[in-house]
Amino acid sequence: MSYIIDRRLNGRHKSMVNRQRFLDRYKAQIRESVADAASKRSITDMERGESVSLPTKDISEPVFHHGQGGVRDMVHTGNKEFVTGDKVPRPQGGGGGQGSGKASNQGEGEDEFSFTLTQEEFLNFLFEDLALPNLIKRRLAGVETWEWQSAGIVTEGNPAKINIVRSLRAATSRRIALGTGKKRSLRAKEQELAELLAQETSPQTVARIAELRAEIAKLKIRLEKIPFIDTFDLRYNHHIKVAKPSAQAVMFCIMDVSGSMSQATKDMAKRFFLLLYLFLKRNYKKIEVVFIRHHTSAKEVDEDEFFYSRETGGTIVSSALKLMHEIISSRYPSEEWNIYGAQASDGDNWSDDSPLCQKILEDQLLPALQYFSYIEITPRQHQALWVAYEEIQQAYPEHFAMQQIIEPSDIYPVFRELFARKPA
């Protein structure tokens, strides 16, 4: 039997439409694969694609094939146990095969269809429904995109943009302007004609009546020749391209690098901030990111030093919050910027410093911030810093959030929980 399969290439990337339909159809399974990849592999590789496998029982390629046709004589083997629709029981004995497209001496299997998500598709699934919460556009700055806006009515334009109501209004105005004088003259002559017809006939009256009738007929012809609509009447909707401003925002990333932070804990903190940084750079073109590392003292650093420096020491969290407040005061006035903060720590802090951190946040930072998130990376019992921050969360639930990360697989779920798009 021969099969006819159309494998011609589509021009101008038309196959992308079919690919998008496929992604929409298996969206839930693909989303699970993307979330699994985000928790298992290094987040530094987030910008590459991902291989996804799907069961093939519902995935088939439409084909044209030749039917059996004609008259055929066939002999079918019979049986005494089964009829059409019965399920054949699994063979007895031995371990059950798991399938998944691999060879097995028994059991049942299922082939899988594998394909690769592009970088763009992978990131779209990764950051689906994520957004900075409470984004208030206090000040619009920076021309990033353009949009079309209505700019009134013009007399020339594309036929697709014709404004029917305004065109008919212009046509009505033109007919009134051109026909008012003629109609006034017509009424006057018809009145004069009626008066002459009521008088006694005379040679002069008959001549005038004939003259008036000719003039009336000529005026009616001229009125009828006024077109209902003319090209002069056409009006078109006019649109112009104007700049669309974007909100300017700044994100503070604060990470504890003290001696109590093990290398595994630091690595998880780095992964969380890498994910956050990638998310910000992808979704907000007009945004600045400030990196602050701290142990007993805090320092503003660049991206490379933030993630890869080996500096360590004791723990005084308030030093980072003080530095954040100084930077906001000098460079990011709250009336002009949307300010956000994210802090990662193992929860250990100098015993007398946690109340000071709570005071700095409540009195100095939160009044200027849109949102602040605290990530505690530890499997142990929460320390004094968590307890102090819990009081802040209860007082400011809309602007402060906190979550715990125990192992790398928790990073992505916690990230989605903190930065999920809230309903309007």
C-alpha positions, 0 to 999 in steps of 0.5 A: 500500500502506498501513502501520499504525504504532503511535505512541501515547505510553507513559504514565509514561515507559514508553518509557524501557525501550525506550530503555535496550534500544536503548542496551544493544544499541549500547553499543560504538558509543555508547561510541566516540562518547562517547570521541571527543567527550571527546577533541575538544570542550572538557571544560567542556562535558562535562555536556551531551549528545551527538549519536550516529549509527548505521548504519540497516541493523539499525535498523528500526521494526516495522510492520503492513502489508497483504499482497498477497492475491488472485490477481495476474498479474505480468510480471517483466523477465528478464536473462541475467546474474544470478539471485537472491542475486547481487551487482551489481558496482560501476560502472566509472570515476570515484571511488568514492562514500563514502556516509554518507547523502549523494548520490553519482553512483556507489558505494554508500551507507548511511543513518545514524540520529542521536539525542541522548544525554541528559546523564545517559546521556552521563556514564554512558558517559563514566565507565563503569568508573571509580573511585578505586583503593584506596578504604579506608573508614577512617572512615564519616561523613555520612548520605547514603543509606538502606537497609532492614535486617532487624529481626527478627520481628513479629506484624503485617505485610504478607502478602508478608513472612510468615515461613512457618517461624516461623508454623508453629513458633508454630502447633506451640507453640500446639497443644502448649500447648492440647492437652497437658492434654487429652491427659493427661486422655484417656490417664488416662480411657482407662487407667481404662476399660481397667481397668474393662472387665477387671473383673467387670461390675456396675451401678456399673461399667457406669454408670462405663464409659458415663460414661468413654466419653462423656468420652473422646469429648468430649475427642477432639472438643475435640482435633480442634477445635484449629486447625492454624494460626490468625491468632494464629500468623502471624509476619512479617519486619520491616524498618526503614530505617537510615542508610547512611554513605559514605566521606569522602575528599579529593582534592588537585589540584596544577598547575604554572603556571610560565613553562615551561608554555605556554598549550596545556600549561596548557589540557590540564592544566586539561582533565584536572583539569576531567574529574577534578573532574567525575568526583569530584563525580559519583561521591562525594557526601562528598568534598572537593577541594583545589586547589594551584597552584605556580611557585616558591611554592605556594598553595591556591586556589579552583576559579576561580583554579585554572583561570583565574588568569594568575599565572606564575613559575619552577618549584619542585615541592617547594613544592606537595608541602610545602603539601599535607603541611601541609594534610593535617597540619592538616585531614585526618588520615590515620586519618580521611580517604581521601586522594588526589593528582593532579599535572600538570606539563610535567616541568621543575623546578629541578635540585636540587629533584627529589630533594627531591620524591622524598623528600617523597613517600616519607617524608611523603605516600605513607604517608598517601595511598591513591593519587597520580597524576602527569601529565606534559604534554610531547612532549619527552624526560622530565626529572629529575622524571620519572626521580625519580618512576619510582623511586617508581612501582617502589617503590610500584606500588599507590599511585603511577602516572604517565602522559604526555600529548602532545596533547588526544586523550590526556587521556581515555585517560590518565584512564581508565588512571589511574582504571580500576576495578581487580578485587577 
